[in-house]
Amino acid sequence: MPLEIVIGGAMMPSLVVVFGGCLLLMWLLDAVIGRLGLYRYVLHPSLVRLALFVCLFGAAGLLLIH
């Protein structure tokens, strides 16, 4: 994947696309986890959501570099 992409005539880093994809994947995983009721077992569900997103975005960003 190129490091920069053109969206509407503006060059943007490809991490923007990865960010959007990770956000969509995180929302999907959040819905599944919420439907299964797994948030009952954590103290702060918001922190779990944030940690999940950081892990997804970090992994996708590292995969983008290689």
N, CA, C and O atoms as a Tripos MOL2 file, in Angstrom:
@<TRIPOS>MOLECULE
protein
  264   263    66     0     0
PROTEIN
NO_CHARGES

@<TRIPOS>ATOM
      1 N           0.8570   -1.1740    0.0000 N.3       1 MET1
      2 CA          0.0000    0.0000    0.0000 C.3       1 MET1
      3 C           0.8970    1.2300    0.0000 C.2       1 MET1
      4 O           1.8660    1.2860    0.7580 O.2       1 MET1
      5 N           0.5890    2.2210   -0.8430 N.am      2 PRO2
      6 CA          1.4250    3.4320   -0.8560 C.3       2 PRO2
      7 C           1.2900    4.1890    0.4720 C.2       2 PRO2
      8 O           0.2960    4.0610    1.1870 O.2       2 PRO2
      9 N           2.3090    4.9670    0.7670 N.am      3 LEU3
     10 CA          2.2940    5.7040    2.0290 C.3       3 LEU3
     11 C           1.3610    6.9000    1.9920 C.2       3 LEU3
     12 O           0.9050    7.3710    3.0340 O.2       3 LEU3
     13 N           1.0690    7.4020    0.7700 N.am      4 GLU4
     14 CA          0.1540    8.5340    0.6230 C.3       4 GLU4
     15 C          -0.8680    8.2050   -0.4440 C.2       4 GLU4
     16 O          -0.5420    7.5740   -1.4500 O.2       4 GLU4
     17 N          -2.1060    8.6290   -0.2300 N.am      5 ILE5
     18 CA         -3.1690    8.4260   -1.2060 C.3       5 ILE5
     19 C          -3.8040    9.7780   -1.4950 C.2       5 ILE5
     20 O          -3.7070   10.7080   -0.6940 O.2       5 ILE5
     21 N          -4.4530    9.8760   -2.6460 N.am      6 VAL6
     22 CA         -5.1040   11.1230   -3.0420 C.3       6 VAL6
     23 C          -6.6010   10.9670   -2.8400 C.2       6 VAL6
     24 O          -7.2340   10.0930   -3.4320 O.2       6 VAL6
     25 N          -7.1600   11.8300   -1.9910 N.am      7 ILE7
     26 CA         -8.6080   11.8460   -1.7450 C.3       7 ILE7
     27 C          -9.1030   13.2570   -2.0560 C.2       7 ILE7
     28 O          -8.7700   14.2110   -1.3530 O.2       7 ILE7
     29 N          -9.8910   13.3750   -3.1010 N.am      8 GLY8
     30 CA        -10.4350   14.6820   -3.4740 C.3       8 GLY8
     31 C          -9.3630   15.6760   -3.8660 C.2       8 GLY8
     32 O          -9.5310   16.8750   -3.6430 O.2       8 GLY8
     33 N          -8.2690   15.2160   -4.4400 N.am      9 GLY9
     34 CA         -7.1960   16.0980   -4.8610 C.3       9 GLY9
     35 C          -6.2170   16.4500   -3.7610 C.2       9 GLY9
     36 O          -5.2640   17.1910   -4.0040 O.2       9 GLY9
     37 N          -6.4230   15.9460   -2.5760 N.am     10 ALA10
     38 CA         -5.5050   16.2160   -1.4670 C.3      10 ALA10
     39 C          -4.7650   14.9360   -1.1040 C.2      10 ALA10
     40 O          -5.3620   13.8670   -0.9780 O.2      10 ALA10
     41 N          -3.4720   15.0670   -0.9400 N.am     11 MET11
     42 CA         -2.6830   13.9010   -0.5420 C.3      11 MET11
     43 C          -2.8140   13.6970    0.9540 C.2      11 MET11
     44 O          -2.6100   14.6150    1.7480 O.2      11 MET11
     45 N          -3.1550   12.4870    1.3140 N.am     12 MET12
     46 CA         -3.3390   12.1570    2.7280 C.3      12 MET12
     47 C          -2.5410   10.9020    3.0340 C.2      12 MET12
     48 O          -2.3400   10.0630    2.1570 O.2      12 MET12
     49 N          -2.0900   10.7700    4.2560 N.am     13 PRO13
     50 CA         -1.3840    9.5340    4.6010 C.3      13 PRO13
     51 C          -2.3500    8.3490    4.5670 C.2      13 PRO13
     52 O          -3.5320    8.4790    4.8840 O.2      13 PRO13
     53 N          -1.8300    7.2180    4.1830 N.am     14 SER14
     54 CA         -2.6950    6.0390    4.0820 C.3      14 SER14
     55 C          -3.1430    5.5520    5.4530 C.2      14 SER14
     56 O          -4.0350    4.7090    5.5490 O.2      14 SER14
     57 N          -2.5450    6.0620    6.4950 N.am     15 LEU15
     58 CA         -3.0010    5.7060    7.8410 C.3      15 LEU15
     59 C          -4.4250    6.2040    8.0980 C.2      15 LEU15
     60 O          -5.1140    5.6890    8.9790 O.2      15 LEU15
     61 N          -4.8690    7.2110    7.3280 N.am     16 VAL16
     62 CA         -6.2530    7.6970    7.4740 C.3      16 VAL16
     63 C          -7.2290    6.5900    7.0830 C.2      16 VAL16
     64 O          -8.2420    6.3760    7.7480 O.2      16 VAL16
     65 N          -6.9110    5.8950    6.0040 N.am     17 VAL17
     66 CA         -7.7570    4.7780    5.5650 C.3      17 VAL17
     67 C          -7.7090    3.6500    6.5850 C.2      17 VAL17
     68 O          -8.7330    3.0450    6.9050 O.2      17 VAL17
     69 N          -6.5170    3.3720    7.0900 N.am     18 VAL18
     70 CA         -6.3620    2.3250    8.1030 C.3      18 VAL18
     71 C          -7.1200    2.7070    9.3710 C.2      18 VAL18
     72 O          -7.7370    1.8560   10.0120 O.2      18 VAL18
     73 N          -7.0720    3.9860    9.7310 N.am     19 PHE19
     74 CA         -7.7930    4.4790   10.9120 C.3      19 PHE19
     75 C          -9.2960    4.2400   10.7620 C.2      19 PHE19
     76 O          -9.9470    3.7560   11.6880 O.2      19 PHE19
     77 N          -9.8420    4.5800    9.5950 N.am     20 GLY20
     78 CA        -11.2680    4.3650    9.3500 C.3      20 GLY20
     79 C         -11.6400    2.8950    9.3790 C.2      20 GLY20
     80 O         -12.6750    2.5170    9.9290 O.2      20 GLY20
     81 N         -10.7920    2.0680    8.7850 N.am     21 GLY21
     82 CA        -11.0500    0.6270    8.8040 C.3      21 GLY21
     83 C         -11.0050    0.0570   10.2060 C.2      21 GLY21
     84 O         -11.8340   -0.7770   10.5720 O.2      21 GLY21
     85 N         -10.0430    0.5010   10.9870 N.am     22 CYS22
     86 CA         -9.9410    0.0240   12.3710 C.3      22 CYS22
     87 C         -11.1200    0.5150   13.2020 C.2      22 CYS22
     88 O         -11.6000   -0.1920   14.0890 O.2      22 CYS22
     89 N         -11.5800    1.7180   12.9150 N.am     23 LEU23
     90 CA        -12.7390    2.2520   13.6350 C.3      23 LEU23
     91 C         -13.9870    1.4180   13.3420 C.2      23 LEU23
     92 O         -14.7530    1.0940   14.2490 O.2      23 LEU23
     93 N         -14.1830    1.0750   12.0700 N.am     24 LEU24
     94 CA        -15.3220    0.2280   11.7120 C.3      24 LEU24
     95 C         -15.2150   -1.1550   12.3400 C.2      24 LEU24
     96 O         -16.2040   -1.6950   12.8350 O.2      24 LEU24
     97 N         -14.0130   -1.7300   12.3190 N.am     25 LEU25
     98 CA        -13.8070   -3.0460   12.9220 C.3      25 LEU25
     99 C         -14.0210   -2.9970   14.4310 C.2      25 LEU25
    100 O         -14.5720   -3.9290   15.0170 O.2      25 LEU25
    101 N         -13.5810   -1.9010   15.0570 N.am     26 MET26
    102 CA        -13.7640   -1.7570   16.5010 C.3      26 MET26
    103 C         -15.2440   -1.6410   16.8470 C.2      26 MET26
    104 O         -15.6940   -2.2100   17.8420 O.2      26 MET26
    105 N         -16.0070   -0.9060   16.0290 N.am     27 TRP27
    106 CA        -17.4540   -0.7970   16.2850 C.3      27 TRP27
    107 C         -18.1280   -2.1560   16.1490 C.2      27 TRP27
    108 O         -19.0280   -2.4880   16.9210 O.2      27 TRP27
    109 N         -17.6920   -2.9390   15.1680 N.am     28 LEU28
    110 CA        -18.2560   -4.2710   14.9760 C.3      28 LEU28
    111 C         -17.9300   -5.1700   16.1690 C.2      28 LEU28
    112 O         -18.8040   -5.8580   16.6960 O.2      28 LEU28
    113 N         -16.6560   -5.1570   16.5880 N.am     29 LEU29
    114 CA        -16.2620   -5.9630   17.7450 C.3      29 LEU29
    115 C         -16.9600   -5.4800   19.0180 C.2      29 LEU29
    116 O         -17.3240   -6.2840   19.8760 O.2      29 LEU29
    117 N         -17.1400   -4.1800   19.1330 N.am     30 ASP30
    118 CA        -17.8290   -3.6210   20.3060 C.3      30 ASP30
    119 C         -19.2700   -4.1040   20.3540 C.2      30 ASP30
    120 O         -19.7840   -4.4300   21.4240 O.2      30 ASP30
    121 N         -19.9230   -4.1520   19.2010 N.am     31 ALA31
    122 CA        -21.3030   -4.6350   19.1670 C.3      31 ALA31
    123 C         -21.3770   -6.1090   19.5420 C.2      31 ALA31
    124 O         -22.2830   -6.5260   20.2630 O.2      31 ALA31
    125 N         -20.4280   -6.8920   19.0550 N.am     32 VAL32
    126 CA        -20.4180   -8.3300   19.3640 C.3      32 VAL32
    127 C         -20.1470   -8.5450   20.8530 C.2      32 VAL32
    128 O         -20.8210   -9.3440   21.5040 O.2      32 VAL32
    129 N         -19.1600   -7.8300   21.3810 N.am     33 ILE33
    130 CA        -18.8230   -7.9720   22.8040 C.3      33 ILE33
    131 C         -19.9860   -7.5090   23.6770 C.2      33 ILE33
    132 O         -20.2940   -8.1290   24.6940 O.2      33 ILE33
    133 N         -20.6280   -6.4160   23.2710 N.am     34 GLY34
    134 CA        -21.7860   -5.9290   24.0260 C.3      34 GLY34
    135 C         -22.9560   -6.8880   23.9720 C.2      34 GLY34
    136 O         -23.6660   -7.0680   24.9630 O.2      34 GLY34
    137 N         -23.1620   -7.5100   22.8090 N.am     35 ARG35
    138 CA        -24.2690   -8.4550   22.6670 C.3      35 ARG35
    139 C         -24.0260   -9.7110   23.5020 C.2      35 ARG35
    140 O         -24.9610  -10.3050   24.0380 O.2      35 ARG35
    141 N         -22.7580  -10.1030   23.6040 N.am     36 LEU36
    142 CA        -22.4330  -11.2810   24.4180 C.3      36 LEU36
    143 C         -22.4180  -10.9680   25.9090 C.2      36 LEU36
    144 O         -22.4030  -11.8810   26.7350 O.2      36 LEU36
    145 N         -22.4210   -9.6880   26.2570 N.am     37 GLY37
    146 CA        -22.4530   -9.3040   27.6610 C.3      37 GLY37
    147 C         -21.1220   -9.4100   28.3730 C.2      37 GLY37
    148 O         -21.0760   -9.5610   29.5940 O.2      37 GLY37
    149 N         -20.0380   -9.3330   27.6160 N.am     38 LEU38
    150 CA        -18.7090   -9.4830   28.2310 C.3      38 LEU38
    151 C         -18.2670   -8.2260   28.9730 C.2      38 LEU38
    152 O         -17.3280   -8.2780   29.7670 O.2      38 LEU38
    153 N         -18.9300   -7.0990   28.7250 N.am     39 TYR39
    154 CA        -18.5470   -5.8710   29.4310 C.3      39 TYR39
    155 C         -18.9470   -5.9150   30.8990 C.2      39 TYR39
    156 O         -18.5400   -5.0440   31.6680 O.2      39 TYR39
    157 N         -19.7300   -6.9000   31.3060 N.am     40 ARG40
    158 CA        -20.0800   -7.0210   32.7200 C.3      40 ARG40
    159 C         -18.8770   -7.4060   33.5670 C.2      40 ARG40
    160 O         -18.8700   -7.1720   34.7760 O.2      40 ARG40
    161 N         -17.8640   -7.9930   32.9470 N.am     41 TYR41
    162 CA        -16.7200   -8.5200   33.6760 C.3      41 TYR41
    163 C         -15.5540   -7.5490   33.7560 C.2      41 TYR41
    164 O         -14.5260   -7.8850   34.3430 O.2      41 TYR41
    165 N         -15.6780   -6.3590   33.1860 N.am     42 VAL42
    166 CA        -14.5980   -5.3730   33.2540 C.3      42 VAL42
    167 C         -15.0610   -4.1840   34.0870 C.2      42 VAL42
    168 O         -16.2550   -3.9020   34.1880 O.2      42 VAL42
    169 N         -14.0850   -3.4900   34.6840 N.am     43 LEU43
    170 CA        -14.4120   -2.3670   35.5540 C.3      43 LEU43
    171 C         -14.7810   -1.1260   34.7500 C.2      43 LEU43
    172 O         -15.7340   -0.4250   35.0930 O.2      43 LEU43
    173 N         -14.0330   -0.8490   33.6820 N.am     44 HIS44
    174 CA        -14.2760    0.3340   32.8550 C.3      44 HIS44
    175 C         -14.4140   -0.0880   31.3850 C.2      44 HIS44
    176 O         -13.4050   -0.2400   30.6970 O.2      44 HIS44
    177 N         -15.6150   -0.2750   30.9090 N.am     45 PRO45
    178 CA        -15.7890   -0.6850   29.5060 C.3      45 PRO45
    179 C         -15.2070    0.3110   28.5060 C.2      45 PRO45
    180 O         -14.7480   -0.0850   27.4350 O.2      45 PRO45
    181 N         -15.2230    1.5990   28.8440 N.am     46 SER46
    182 CA        -14.6670    2.5850   27.9060 C.3      46 SER46
    183 C         -13.1740    2.3860   27.7120 C.2      46 SER46
    184 O         -12.6630    2.5370   26.6020 O.2      46 SER46
    185 N         -12.4770    2.0510   28.7810 N.am     47 LEU47
    186 CA        -11.0370    1.8120   28.6570 C.3      47 LEU47
    187 C         -10.7630    0.5570   27.8410 C.2      47 LEU47
    188 O          -9.7800    0.5040   27.1020 O.2      47 LEU47
    189 N         -11.6060   -0.4380   27.9630 N.am     48 VAL48
    190 CA        -11.4500   -1.6590   27.1620 C.3      48 VAL48
    191 C         -11.6620   -1.3330   25.6890 C.2      48 VAL48
    192 O         -10.9390   -1.8320   24.8270 O.2      48 VAL48
    193 N         -12.6550   -0.4960   25.4050 N.am     49 ARG49
    194 CA        -12.8920   -0.0930   24.0170 C.3      49 ARG49
    195 C         -11.6870    0.6660   23.4580 C.2      49 ARG49
    196 O         -11.2530    0.4160   22.3340 O.2      49 ARG49
    197 N         -11.1590    1.5840   24.2460 N.am     50 LEU50
    198 CA         -9.9970    2.3540   23.8060 C.3      50 LEU50
    199 C          -8.7870    1.4460   23.5970 C.2      50 LEU50
    200 O          -8.0720    1.5810   22.6030 O.2      50 LEU50
    201 N          -8.5580    0.5260   24.5230 N.am     51 ALA51
    202 CA         -7.4280   -0.3960   24.3950 C.3      51 ALA51
    203 C          -7.5950   -1.2940   23.1770 C.2      51 ALA51
    204 O          -6.6230   -1.5940   22.4840 O.2      51 ALA51
    205 N          -8.8110   -1.7180   22.9180 N.am     52 LEU52
    206 CA         -9.0750   -2.5380   21.7360 C.3      52 LEU52
    207 C          -8.7530   -1.7680   20.4610 C.2      52 LEU52
    208 O          -8.1350   -2.3040   19.5410 O.2      52 LEU52
    209 N          -9.1760   -0.5070   20.4130 N.am     53 PHE53
    210 CA         -8.8920    0.3050   19.2320 C.3      53 PHE53
    211 C          -7.3980    0.5490   19.0710 C.2      53 PHE53
    212 O          -6.8780    0.4700   17.9580 O.2      53 PHE53
    213 N          -6.7060    0.8400   20.1520 N.am     54 VAL54
    214 CA         -5.2600    1.0880   20.0680 C.3      54 VAL54
    215 C          -4.5340   -0.1600   19.5830 C.2      54 VAL54
    216 O          -3.6110   -0.0640   18.7750 O.2      54 VAL54
    217 N          -4.9380   -1.3220   20.0650 N.am     55 CYS55
    218 CA         -4.3110   -2.5670   19.6190 C.3      55 CYS55
    219 C          -4.5780   -2.8200   18.1350 C.2      55 CYS55
    220 O          -3.6710   -3.1980   17.3940 O.2      55 CYS55
    221 N          -5.8130   -2.6110   17.7060 N.am     56 LEU56
    222 CA         -6.1450   -2.8220   16.2950 C.3      56 LEU56
    223 C          -5.3920   -1.8470   15.3950 C.2      56 LEU56
    224 O          -4.8280   -2.2440   14.3750 O.2      56 LEU56
    225 N          -5.3870   -0.5770   15.7750 N.am     57 PHE57
    226 CA         -4.7330    0.4380   14.9540 C.3      57 PHE57
    227 C          -3.2200    0.2440   14.9520 C.2      57 PHE57
    228 O          -2.5780    0.4270   13.9180 O.2      57 PHE57
    229 N          -2.6530   -0.1150   16.0690 N.am     58 GLY58
    230 CA         -1.2150   -0.3740   16.1330 C.3      58 GLY58
    231 C          -0.8120   -1.5530   15.2690 C.2      58 GLY58
    232 O           0.1860   -1.4900   14.5510 O.2      58 GLY58
    233 N          -1.5860   -2.6270   15.3360 N.am     59 ALA59
    234 CA         -1.2770   -3.8050   14.5250 C.3      59 ALA59
    235 C          -1.4340   -3.4950   13.0420 C.2      59 ALA59
    236 O          -0.5960   -3.8930   12.2330 O.2      59 ALA59
    237 N          -2.4950   -2.7920   12.6820 N.am     60 ALA60
    238 CA         -2.7000   -2.4520   11.2710 C.3      60 ALA60
    239 C          -1.6330   -1.4810   10.7850 C.2      60 ALA60
    240 O          -1.1760   -1.5890    9.6470 O.2      60 ALA60
    241 N          -1.2350   -0.5470   11.6150 N.am     61 GLY61
    242 CA         -0.1770    0.3830   11.2340 C.3      61 GLY61
    243 C           1.1540   -0.3160   11.0250 C.2      61 GLY61
    244 O           1.8980    0.0130   10.1010 O.2      61 GLY61
    245 N           1.4510   -1.2750   11.8780 N.am     62 LEU62
    246 CA          2.6880   -2.0340   11.7110 C.3      62 LEU62
    247 C           2.6390   -2.8940   10.4580 C.2      62 LEU62
    248 O           3.6480   -3.0490    9.7700 O.2      62 LEU62
    249 N           1.4740   -3.4520   10.1600 N.am     63 LEU63
    250 CA          1.3380   -4.2330    8.9300 C.3      63 LEU63
    251 C           1.4710   -3.3440    7.7020 C.2      63 LEU63
    252 O           1.9530   -3.7920    6.6620 O.2      63 LEU63
    253 N           1.0490   -2.0910    7.8110 N.am     64 LEU64
    254 CA          1.1490   -1.1550    6.6840 C.3      64 LEU64
    255 C           2.5980   -0.8310    6.3850 C.2      64 LEU64
    256 O           2.9670   -0.6850    5.2200 O.2      64 LEU64
    257 N           3.4160   -0.7170    7.3940 N.am     65 ILE65
    258 CA          4.8250   -0.3730    7.1970 C.3      65 ILE65
    259 C           5.5620   -1.4990    6.4910 C.2      65 ILE65
    260 O           6.4080   -1.2500    5.6320 O.2      65 ILE65
    261 N           5.2390   -2.7460    6.8540 N.am     66 HIS66
    262 CA          5.9600   -3.8820    6.2510 C.3      66 HIS66
    263 C           5.3050   -4.2820    5.0090 C.2      66 HIS66
    264 O           5.7530   -5.2180    4.3480 O.2      66 HIS66
@<TRIPOS>BOND
     1     1     2 1
     2     2     3 1
     3     3     4 2
     4     3     5 am
     5     5     6 1
     6     6     7 1
     7     7     8 2
     8     7     9 am
     9     9    10 1
    10    10    11 1
    11    11    12 2
    12    11    13 am
    13    13    14 1
    14    14    15 1
    15    15    16 2
    16    15    17 am
    17    17    18 1
    18    18    19 1
    19    19    20 2
    20    19    21 am
    21    21    22 1
    22    22    23 1
    23    23    24 2
    24    23    25 am
    25    25    26 1
    26    26    27 1
    27    27    28 2
    28    27    29 am
    29    29    30 1
    30    30    31 1
    31    31    32 2
    32    31    33 am
    33    33    34 1
    34    34    35 1
    35    35    36 2
    36    35    37 am
    37    37    38 1
    38    38    39 1
    39    39    40 2
    40    39    41 am
    41    41    42 1
    42    42    43 1
    43    43    44 2
    44    43    45 am
    45    45    46 1
    46    46    47 1
    47    47    48 2
    48    47    49 am
    49    49    50 1
    50    50    51 1
    51    51    52 2
    52    51    53 am
    53    53    54 1
    54    54    55 1
    55    55    56 2
    56    55    57 am
    57    57    58 1
    58    58    59 1
    59    59    60 2
    60    59    61 am
    61    61    62 1
    62    62    63 1
    63    63    64 2
    64    63    65 am
    65    65    66 1
    66    66    67 1
    67    67    68 2
    68    67    69 am
    69    69    70 1
    70    70    71 1
    71    71    72 2
    72    71    73 am
    73    73    74 1
    74    74    75 1
    75    75    76 2
    76    75    77 am
    77    77    78 1
    78    78    79 1
    79    79    80 2
    80    79    81 am
    81    81    82 1
    82    82    83 1
    83    83    84 2
    84    83    85 am
    85    85    86 1
    86    86    87 1
    87    87    88 2
    88    87    89 am
    89    89    90 1
    90    90    91 1
    91    91    92 2
    92    91    93 am
    93    93    94 1
    94    94    95 1
    95    95    96 2
    96    95    97 am
    97    97    98 1
    98    98    99 1
    99    99   100 2
   100    99   101 am
   101   101   102 1
   102   102   103 1
   103   103   104 2
   104   103   105 am
   105   105   106 1
   106   106   107 1
   107   107   108 2
   108   107   109 am
   109   109   110 1
   110   110   111 1
   111   111   112 2
   112   111   113 am
   113   113   114 1
   114   114   115 1
   115   115   116 2
   116   115   117 am
   117   117   118 1
   118   118   119 1
   119   119   120 2
   120   119   121 am
   121   121   122 1
   122   122   123 1
   123   123   124 2
   124   123   125 am
   125   125   126 1
   126   126   127 1
   127   127   128 2
   128   127   129 am
   129   129   130 1
   130   130   131 1
   131   131   132 2
   132   131   133 am
   133   133   134 1
   134   134   135 1
   135   135   136 2
   136   135   137 am
   137   137   138 1
   138   138   139 1
   139   139   140 2
   140   139   141 am
   141   141   142 1
   142   142   143 1
   143   143   144 2
   144   143   145 am
   145   145   146 1
   146   146   147 1
   147   147   148 2
   148   147   149 am
   149   149   150 1
   150   150   151 1
   151   151   152 2
   152   151   153 am
   153   153   154 1
   154   154   155 1
   155   155   156 2
   156   155   157 am
   157   157   158 1
   158   158   159 1
   159   159   160 2
   160   159   161 am
   161   161   162 1
   162   162   163 1
   163   163   164 2
   164   163   165 am
   165   165   166 1
   166   166   167 1
   167   167   168 2
   168   167   169 am
   169   169   170 1
   170   170   171 1
   171   171   172 2
   172   171   173 am
   173   173   174 1
   174   174   175 1
   175   175   176 2
   176   175   177 am
   177   177   178 1
   178   178   179 1
   179   179   180 2
   180   179   181 am
   181   181   182 1
   182   182   183 1
   183   183   184 2
   184   183   185 am
   185   185   186 1
   186   186   187 1
   187   187   188 2
   188   187   189 am
   189   189   190 1
   190   190   191 1
   191   191   192 2
   192   191   193 am
   193   193   194 1
   194   194   195 1
   195   195   196 2
   196   195   197 am
   197   197   198 1
   198   198   199 1
   199   199   200 2
   200   199   201 am
   201   201   202 1
   202   202   203 1
   203   203   204 2
   204   203   205 am
   205   205   206 1
   206   206   207 1
   207   207   208 2
   208   207   209 am
   209   209   210 1
   210   210   211 1
   211   211   212 2
   212   211   213 am
   213   213   214 1
   214   214   215 1
   215   215   216 2
   216   215   217 am
   217   217   218 1
   218   218   219 1
   219   219   220 2
   220   219   221 am
   221   221   222 1
   222   222   223 1
   223   223   224 2
   224   223   225 am
   225   225   226 1
   226   226   227 1
   227   227   228 2
   228   227   229 am
   229   229   230 1
   230   230   231 1
   231   231   232 2
   232   231   233 am
   233   233   234 1
   234   234   235 1
   235   235   236 2
   236   235   237 am
   237   237   238 1
   238   238   239 1
   239   239   240 2
   240   239   241 am
   241   241   242 1
   242   242   243 1
   243   243   244 2
   244   243   245 am
   245   245   246 1
   246   246   247 1
   247   247   248 2
   248   247   249 am
   249   249   250 1
   250   250   251 1
   251   251   252 2
   252   251   253 am
   253   253   254 1
   254   254   255 1
   255   255   256 2
   256   255   257 am
   257   257   258 1
   258   258   259 1
   259   259   260 2
   260   259   261 am
   261   261   262 1
   262   262   263 1
   263   263   264 2
@<TRIPOS>SUBSTRUCTURE
     1 MET1         2 RESIDUE 1 A MET
     2 PRO2         6 RESIDUE 1 A PRO
     3 LEU3        10 RESIDUE 1 A LEU
     4 GLU4        14 RESIDUE 1 A GLU
     5 ILE5        18 RESIDUE 1 A ILE
     6 VAL6        22 RESIDUE 1 A VAL
     7 ILE7        26 RESIDUE 1 A ILE
     8 GLY8        30 RESIDUE 1 A GLY
     9 GLY9        34 RESIDUE 1 A GLY
    10 ALA10       38 RESIDUE 1 A ALA
    11 MET11       42 RESIDUE 1 A MET
    12 MET12       46 RESIDUE 1 A MET
    13 PRO13       50 RESIDUE 1 A PRO
    14 SER14       54 RESIDUE 1 A SER
    15 LEU15       58 RESIDUE 1 A LEU
    16 VAL16       62 RESIDUE 1 A VAL
    17 VAL17       66 RESIDUE 1 A VAL
    18 VAL18       70 RESIDUE 1 A VAL
    19 PHE19       74 RESIDUE 1 A PHE
    20 GLY20       78 RESIDUE 1 A GLY
    21 GLY21       82 RESIDUE 1 A GLY
    22 CYS22       86 RESIDUE 1 A CYS
    23 LEU23       90 RESIDUE 1 A LEU
    24 LEU24       94 RESIDUE 1 A LEU
    25 LEU25       98 RESIDUE 1 A LEU
    26 MET26      102 RESIDUE 1 A MET
    27 TRP27      106 RESIDUE 1 A TRP
    28 LEU28      110 RESIDUE 1 A LEU
    29 LEU29      114 RESIDUE 1 A LEU
    30 ASP30      118 RESIDUE 1 A ASP
    31 ALA31      122 RESIDUE 1 A ALA
    32 VAL32      126 RESIDUE 1 A VAL
    33 ILE33      130 RESIDUE 1 A ILE
    34 GLY34      134 RESIDUE 1 A GLY
    35 ARG35      138 RESIDUE 1 A ARG
    36 LEU36      142 RESIDUE 1 A LEU
    37 GLY37      146 RESIDUE 1 A GLY
    38 LEU38      150 RESIDUE 1 A LEU
    39 TYR39      154 RESIDUE 1 A TYR
    40 ARG40      158 RESIDUE 1 A ARG
    41 TYR41      162 RESIDUE 1 A TYR
    42 VAL42      166 RESIDUE 1 A VAL
    43 LEU43      170 RESIDUE 1 A LEU
    44 HIS44      174 RESIDUE 1 A HIS
    45 PRO45      178 RESIDUE 1 A PRO
    46 SER46      182 RESIDUE 1 A SER
    47 LEU47      186 RESIDUE 1 A LEU
    48 VAL48      190 RESIDUE 1 A VAL
    49 ARG49      194 RESIDUE 1 A ARG
    50 LEU50      198 RESIDUE 1 A LEU
    51 ALA51      202 RESIDUE 1 A ALA
    52 LEU52      206 RESIDUE 1 A LEU
    53 PHE53      210 RESIDUE 1 A PHE
    54 VAL54      214 RESIDUE 1 A VAL
    55 CYS55      218 RESIDUE 1 A CYS
    56 LEU56      222 RESIDUE 1 A LEU
    57 PHE57      226 RESIDUE 1 A PHE
    58 GLY58      230 RESIDUE 1 A GLY
    59 ALA59      234 RESIDUE 1 A ALA
    60 ALA60      238 RESIDUE 1 A ALA
    61 GLY61      242 RESIDUE 1 A GLY
    62 LEU62      246 RESIDUE 1 A LEU
    63 LEU63      250 RESIDUE 1 A LEU
    64 LEU64      254 RESIDUE 1 A LEU
    65 ILE65      258 RESIDUE 1 A ILE
    66 HIS66      262 RESIDUE 1 A HIS
